[in-house]
């Protein structure tokens, strides 16, 4: 997980270059005895000692006996201390005996293992030779298999930490149910299995290529398990929606105007296809703009998702028309042709017509009510806490949660989030001596916010020492963040008195830095996508008001979405309904990636809905009538598209991966809010309020902007002229 431009990443890269064995991912295993029993019996001590030795023998696990922890008086790299390296001292001198001690076997400490004072819990902490994100599923499972053998016939319970959780693709039955709901909505919207099947086929082809390509690239490009799943989420949703928009337009042309399937397909791609292209372009801008944040993991996620969107647009404009040609006249059943869609459209338009006319009639109360409701929903977002979920937020029946609680009770919560602290001399000597190493470790331990500090190693040049530091507070606590920032301050007492420069890294520090960096760049990111998409919407609609209104509506949507997500996942509201039992911090990159996706999708609905209003206005209808007519024409497909996206995203809420769970919920909630509250309620009210002014564009800007003809007005004019010319020719021939 590369977090370029952060202190933790800079320090980690330095450690990786100078002391590679100390820069790998950290992990821990907890051994617990049955109630009322102890671990320090001869049999259990032998099992634990053997298990630890077997773990150290694994290829990608650091063996502390291979690390030098000091330098000689001459300044050359020293040999390991007589005490086994990796075994921390008995504890800090804070005026009381520590609640733990090194685990002793035959009087010698077991490297890396502590045991609680009551003898019921033992903590084994170790490091990998590579970063956690570079571990394969086989690397993780090999450790778990070794430590779980300690349970056989000993009464010991083994609890691997969250970092040793089995790596799996977080896709399950929930996603299948979401796809089934999408299929049902397509059948109800399009009225036939054949028509409903086309969007599903094209969407599956798109995500098959996109997600399959992502997995193929994963052998060369580092990506986490959420990356292809995010591509699956977005690609499936937009792939279905874009194809639905084109197929629905073709069927309308067949049933409303009596065109042949071939002619209707061409016109549908020529009109709705333009809207699909620009709708997809807004999503691509929102996703690719995430790369400016300069976080490799986030950039990879954004680019994979963007590639599935680009494929969805490409397939909707190429493969879908080809499939429409193969299906031919079967796209509409004989029954549908016989009734000319009269009854279905009458019912649909009756609901849509009554709704939009009611919204327009009471536009001021509607505008005030929507703003008030979304404003109240946004209130929890003010207390949104960003971070990296730990074992503390896992479900209570999981090994990760039980391990976290056992560590907290036996040793203190800080042992769940160790820090890696580096010290580089700034004085004239410029070297780390054994005396300096011991003095630094002692001074670290005398801080009230540090419970334990142990030397890890010194580089060959002797100018970089690395320490393992255990905070008194948990990895998600504000006190731990304060400790990290305090140690980094050049003016802190330890750095000043010892003439060293301190650096802090490790998984906990990386999470803190990533949260801070994402919070800093979020305004810049919002500014970029807002400016670019306002320009695109101005090109599409040739209006100043429409892009500004669309963006303002989105800001209401996203704030309300973050409020709902905070209330559920941080405050724990309705947690049982969504399959988790403990609230905690929101994933630090969740808000920014959800913002990008939701902005693009919100503009999709804006394009689909308002382009129909503009089409009616261009064809001569007054502003308010064009709002009603456009709403009647487009609301059906917008409602269907929104329900499909909510169904697809909701399927991911029940994933076991908390990261996917939070993203799925935020996207589903965001689509519900934006589509039904903003686009289908607030937009027609505002369009009616502005009237003719909604389509105002300064003359000088009108001359500068190209006419993209998204509504297909020029295409229809050309087709009508061709038809008139053909009719005149036939008349002349008969005469």
Long-range contacts (C-beta under 8 A, 24 or more apart in sequence): 1-131, 1-132, 1-133, 1-224, 1-296, 1-297, 1-510, 1-514, 2-222, 2-295, 2-296, 2-297, 3-295, 3-296, 3-297, 3-510, 3-513, 3-514, 3-517, 4-294, 4-295, 4-296, 5-294, 5-517, 6-510, 6-513, 6-514, 6-516, 6-517, 7-488, 7-503, 7-504, 7-505, 7-509, 7-513, 8-504, 8-505, 8-506, 8-509, 8-510, 8-512, 8-513, 9-505, 9-510, 9-513, 10-503, 11-420, 11-422, 11-503, 11-504, 11-505, 11-509, 12-420, 12-505, 12-506, 12-510, 14-422, 14-464, 14-503, 15-420, 15-422, 15-464, 15-466, 15-505, 18-459, 18-460, 18-461, 18-464, 19-456, 19-457, 19-458, 19-459, 19-464, 19-466, 20-129, 21-62, 21-66, 21-67, 21-127, 21-129, 21-457, 22-62, 22-67, 22-127, 22-420, 22-456, 22-457, 22-466, 23-131, 23-420, 24-60, 24-62, 24-127, 24-128, 24-129, 24-130, 24-131, 24-132, 25-127, 25-128, 25-130, 25-131, 25-132, 25-133, 25-134, 25-135, 25-163, 25-507, 26-125, 26-126, 26-127, 26-128, 26-132, 26-163, 26-418, 26-420, 26-506, 26-507, 27-125, 27-126, 27-127, 27-128, 27-132, 27-143, 27-160, 27-161, 27-163, 27-164, 28-123, 28-124, 28-125, 28-126, 28-161, 28-163, 28-403, 28-407, 28-415, 28-416, 29-55, 29-123, 29-124, 29-143, 29-147, 29-158, 29-159, 29-160, 29-161, 29-164, 29-403, 30-121, 30-122, 30-123, 30-124, 30-158, 30-159, 30-161, 30-402, 30-403, 30-406, 30-407, 30-410, 31-121, 31-122, 31-124, 31-150, 31-156, 31-157, 31-158, 31-159, 32-120, 32-121, 32-122, 32-156, 32-157, 32-159, 32-406, 33-119, 33-120, 33-121, 33-155, 33-156, 33-157, 34-155, 34-157, 35-120, 37-120, 37-155, 38-118, 38-119, 38-120, 39-103, 39-115, 39-119, 39-120, 39-121, 39-122, 39-156, 40-103, 40-115, 40-119, 43-154, 44-154, 44-155, 44-156, 45-103, 45-105, 46-105, 47-150, 47-154, 47-156, 48-103, 48-110, 48-113, 48-122, 48-124, 48-150, 48-156, 49-103, 49-105, 49-110, 51-124, 51-146, 51-147, 51-149, 51-150, 52-110, 52-111, 52-112, 52-113, 52-124, 54-146, 55-124, 55-126, 55-143, 55-146, 55-147, 56-111, 56-126, 58-142, 58-143, 58-146, 59-129, 59-139, 60-128, 60-129, 60-130, 60-135, 60-139, 61-126, 61-127, 61-128, 61-129, 61-143, 62-126, 62-127, 62-128, 62-129, 64-111, 64-112, 65-111, 67-456, 67-457, 68-457, 68-458, 69-437, 69-455, 69-456, 69-457, 69-458, 70-433, 70-434, 70-437, 70-455, 70-458, 71-431, 71-432, 71-433, 71-434, 71-437, 71-458, 71-462, 72-434, 73-433, 73-434, 75-431, 75-433, 75-462, 76-462, 77-458, 77-460, 77-462, 78-434, 78-458, 83-109, 84-108, 84-109, 84-110, 84-111, 85-111, 85-455, 85-456, 85-457, 86-111, 86-112, 86-126, 86-454, 86-456, 87-111, 87-112, 87-113, 87-454, 88-114, 88-452, 88-453, 88-454, 88-468, 89-441, 89-445, 89-452, 89-454, 91-445, 91-451, 91-452, 92-445, 92-446, 92-450, 92-451, 92-452, 92-453, 93-445, 93-446, 94-446, 94-448, 94-451, 98-451, 98-452, 99-410, 99-411, 99-412, 100-410, 100-411, 114-411, 116-410, 116-411, 118-410, 120-410, 121-406, 121-407, 121-409, 121-410, 121-411, 123-407, 123-410, 123-411, 123-415, 125-415, 125-418, 125-468, 132-163, 132-507, 133-222, 133-224, 133-297, 134-222, 135-167, 137-166, 137-167, 137-168, 140-164, 140-165, 140-166, 140-167, 141-166, 159-399, 159-402, 159-403, 159-406, 160-399, 160-400, 160-403, 161-391, 161-400, 161-403, 161-404, 161-416, 162-390, 162-391, 162-394, 162-400, 162-403, 162-404, 163-507, 165-399, 165-400, 167-225, 168-225, 168-656, 169-225, 169-228, 169-229, 170-225, 170-226, 170-229, 170-652, 170-655, 170-656, 170-657, 170-660, 171-229, 171-232, 171-652, 171-655, 172-654, 172-655, 172-656, 173-654, 174-650, 174-651, 174-652, 174-653, 174-654, 174-655, 175-232, 175-648, 175-651, 175-652, 176-651, 177-647, 177-651, 178-647, 178-648, 178-649, 178-650, 178-651, 178-652, 179-236, 179-647, 179-648, 179-651, 181-643, 181-644, 181-647, 182-240, 182-644, 182-647, 182-648, 185-640, 185-643, 185-644, 185-647, 186-240, 186-244, 186-640, 186-644, 188-640, 189-244, 189-248, 189-636, 189-637, 189-640, 190-244, 190-247, 190-248, 190-251, 191-251, 191-332, 191-333, 191-336, 191-344, 192-331, 192-332, 192-333, 192-336, 194-327, 194-330, 194-331, 195-247, 195-251, 195-331, 195-332, 198-243, 198-247, 198-320, 198-323, 198-324, 198-327, 199-239, 199-240, 199-241, 199-243, 199-244, 199-247, 200-240, 201-323, 202-239, 202-243, 202-312, 202-315, 202-316, 202-319, 202-320, 202-323, 203-235, 203-236, 203-239, 203-240, 203-243, 203-312, 204-236, 204-239, 205-315, 205-319, 206-235, 206-239, 206-308, 206-311, 206-312, 206-315, 207-231, 207-232, 207-235, 207-236, 207-239, 207-308, 207-311, 209-311, 210-235, 210-304, 210-307, 210-308, 210-311, 211-235, 211-308, 213-307, 214-304, 214-307, 221-300, 222-296, 222-297, 222-300, 223-297, 223-300, 223-301, 223-304, 224-297, 224-301, 225-657, 226-301, 226-657, 226-659, 226-660, 226-663, 227-300, 227-301, 227-304, 228-304, 229-652, 229-655, 229-660, 230-301, 230-304, 230-305, 230-593, 230-663, 231-304, 231-305, 231-307, 231-308, 232-308, 233-305, 233-648, 233-649, 233-652, 233-663, 233-664, 233-667, 234-283, 234-287, 234-305, 234-308, 234-309, 234-597, 235-305, 235-308, 235-309, 235-311, 235-312, 236-648, 237-601, 237-644, 237-645, 237-648, 237-649, 238-280, 238-283, 238-308, 238-309, 238-312, 238-601, 238-604, 239-308, 239-311, 239-312, 239-315, 239-316, 240-641, 240-644, 240-648, 241-604, 241-641, 241-644, 241-645, 242-276, 242-279, 242-280, 242-312, 242-313, 242-316, 243-315, 243-316, 243-320, 244-637, 244-640, 244-641, 244-644, 245-272, 245-275, 245-276, 245-316, 245-608, 245-637, 245-641, 246-272, 246-273, 246-276, 246-316, 246-320, 246-321, 247-320, 247-324, 247-331, 248-272, 248-636, 248-637, 248-640, 250-324, 250-331, 251-331, 251-332, 251-336, 251-341, 252-341, 252-633, 254-331, 254-332, 254-337, 255-332, 255-336, 255-337, 255-340, 255-341, 256-340, 256-341, 260-329, 261-324, 261-327, 261-328, 261-329, 261-331, 261-332, 262-325, 262-328, 265-321, 265-324, 265-325, 266-321, 267-712, 267-715, 267-716, 267-719, 269-317, 269-320, 269-321, 270-712, 270-715, 271-710, 271-711, 271-712, 271-715, 271-716, 273-316, 273-317, 274-708, 274-709, 274-710, 274-711, 274-712, 275-607, 275-608, 275-611, 275-710, 276-313, 276-316, 276-317, 277-313, 277-317, 278-536, 278-539, 278-540, 278-607, 278-708, 278-710, 279-603, 279-604, 279-607, 279-608, 280-309, 280-310, 280-312, 280-313, 280-604, 281-313, 281-536, 282-533, 282-536, 282-537, 282-599, 282-600, 282-603, 282-604, 282-607, 283-309, 283-597, 283-600, 283-601, 283-603, 283-604, 284-309, 284-310, 284-600, 285-529, 285-532, 285-533, 285-536, 285-600, 286-529, 286-533, 286-595, 286-596, 286-597, 286-599, 286-600, 286-603, 287-596, 287-597, 287-600, 289-525, 289-528, 289-529, 289-532, 289-596, 290-525, 290-592, 290-593, 290-596, 292-521, 292-524, 292-525, 292-528, 293-517, 293-518, 293-521, 293-525, 293-592, 295-514, 295-517, 295-518, 295-589, 297-589, 298-589, 298-592, 298-593, 301-593, 302-593, 302-596, 305-597, 309-600, 348-636, 349-632, 352-631, 352-632, 352-635, 352-636, 353-628, 353-631, 353-632, 355-631, 355-635, 355-680, 356-627, 356-628, 356-631, 356-632, 356-635, 356-684, 357-628, 359-681, 359-684, 359-685, 359-688, 360-624, 360-627, 360-628, 360-684, 360-685, 360-688, 363-685, 363-686, 363-688, 363-689, 364-689, 366-681, 366-682, 366-685, 367-682, 367-685, 367-686, 367-689, 370-556, 370-677, 370-678, 370-681, 370-682, 370-685, 371-556, 373-560, 373-677, 374-556, 374-557, 374-559, 374-560, 374-673, 374-677, 374-678, 375-556, 375-559, 375-560, 377-559, 377-560, 377-563, 377-564, 377-673, 378-556, 378-559, 378-560, 378-562, 378-563, 379-563, 380-562, 380-563, 380-564, 380-566, 380-567, 380-570, 380-571, 381-559, 381-562, 381-563, 381-566, 383-566, 383-570, 384-562, 384-566, 384-570, 384-586, 384-591, 385-476, 385-570, 385-585, 385-586, 386-515, 386-518, 386-519, 386-585, 386-586, 386-587, 386-588, 386-590, 386-591, 387-475, 387-476, 387-511, 387-512, 387-515, 387-584, 387-585, 387-586, 387-587, 387-588, 388-475, 388-476, 388-507, 388-508, 388-510, 388-511, 388-514, 388-515, 388-585, 388-587, 388-588, 389-584, 389-585, 389-587, 389-658, 389-659, 390-416, 390-417, 390-474, 390-475, 390-476, 390-584, 391-416, 392-416, 392-474, 392-475, 392-476, 392-582, 392-584, 393-476, 393-580, 393-582, 393-583, 393-584, 393-585, 393-658, 394-582, 394-658, 395-580, 395-581, 395-582, 396-581, 396-582, 401-582, 408-474, 412-451, 412-470, 412-472, 413-472, 413-473, 413-474, 413-477, 414-451, 414-452, 414-470, 414-471, 414-472, 414-473, 414-474, 414-480, 415-451, 415-452, 415-470, 416-474, 416-475, 417-471, 417-474, 417-475, 417-476, 417-480, 417-506, 417-507, 417-508, 418-468, 418-469, 418-470, 418-506, 418-508, 419-468, 419-469, 419-470, 419-471, 419-483, 419-484, 419-504, 419-505, 419-506, 419-508, 419-509, 420-456, 420-466, 420-467, 420-468, 420-469, 420-504, 420-505, 420-506, 420-509, 421-453, 421-466, 421-467, 421-468, 421-469, 421-487, 421-502, 421-503, 421-504, 422-464, 422-465, 422-466, 422-467, 422-502, 422-503, 422-504, 422-505, 423-464, 423-465, 423-466, 423-467, 423-498, 423-500, 423-501, 423-502, 424-463, 424-464, 424-465, 424-500, 424-501, 424-503, 425-463, 425-499, 425-500, 426-499, 426-500, 426-501, 427-499, 430-463, 431-462, 431-463, 432-458, 432-462, 432-463, 432-464, 432-465, 436-465, 436-498, 436-500, 437-465, 439-498, 440-465, 440-467, 440-494, 440-498, 440-500, 441-467, 443-494, 443-497, 443-498, 444-469, 444-494, 447-494, 448-472, 449-473, 449-479, 449-482, 449-483, 449-486, 450-483, 471-508, 475-507, 475-508, 475-511, 476-584, 476-585, 480-508, 480-512, 481-512, 484-508, 484-509, 484-512, 511-588, 514-588, 514-589, 515-588, 518-588, 518-589, 518-591, 518-592, 521-592, 522-591, 522-592, 522-595, 525-592, 525-595, 525-596, 526-595, 529-595, 529-596, 529-599, 533-599, 533-603, 537-603, 537-606, 537-607, 538-697, 538-705, 539-705, 539-706, 539-708, 540-607, 540-611, 540-708, 540-710, 541-610, 541-611, 541-614, 541-695, 541-710, 542-695, 542-697, 542-702, 542-705, 542-707, 543-694, 543-695, 543-696, 543-697, 544-696, 544-697, 544-698, 544-701, 545-690, 545-693, 545-694, 545-695, 545-696, 546-606, 546-610, 546-694, 546-695, 549-683, 549-686, 549-687, 549-690, 549-694, 550-602, 550-603, 550-606, 550-610, 550-683, 553-602, 553-606, 553-674, 553-678, 553-679, 553-682, 553-683, 553-686, 554-598, 554-599, 554-602, 554-603, 554-674, 554-678, 556-678, 556-682, 557-598, 557-602, 557-670, 557-673, 557-674, 557-677, 557-678, 558-594, 558-595, 558-598, 558-599, 558-670, 560-673, 561-594, 561-598, 561-666, 561-669, 561-670, 561-673, 562-591, 562-666, 564-669, 564-673, 565-590, 565-662, 565-665, 565-666, 565-669, 568-665, 569-661, 569-662, 569-665, 578-653, 578-654, 578-661, 578-665, 579-653, 579-654, 579-661, 580-658, 580-661, 586-662, 587-658, 587-659, 587-662, 587-663, 590-659, 590-662, 590-663, 590-666, 593-663, 594-663, 594-666, 594-667, 594-670, 597-667, 598-666, 598-667, 598-670, 598-671, 598-674, 601-645, 601-670, 601-671, 601-674, 602-670, 602-674, 602-678, 602-679, 604-641, 605-638, 605-641, 605-642, 605-674, 605-675, 605-679, 606-679, 606-683, 607-710, 608-634, 608-637, 608-638, 608-641, 609-634, 609-635, 609-638, 609-679, 609-680, 609-683, 610-683, 610-687, 611-710, 611-711, 613-687, 614-695, 614-710, 614-711, 615-711, 615-712, 615-713, 617-695, 618-711, 618-713, 619-713, 622-692, 623-687, 623-688, 623-690, 623-691, 623-692, 623-694, 623-695, 624-688, 624-691, 627-684, 627-687, 627-688, 631-680, 631-684, 635-680, 638-675, 638-679, 638-680, 639-675, 639-676, 639-680, 641-675, 642-671, 642-672, 642-675, 642-676, 645-671, 645-675, 646-671, 646-672
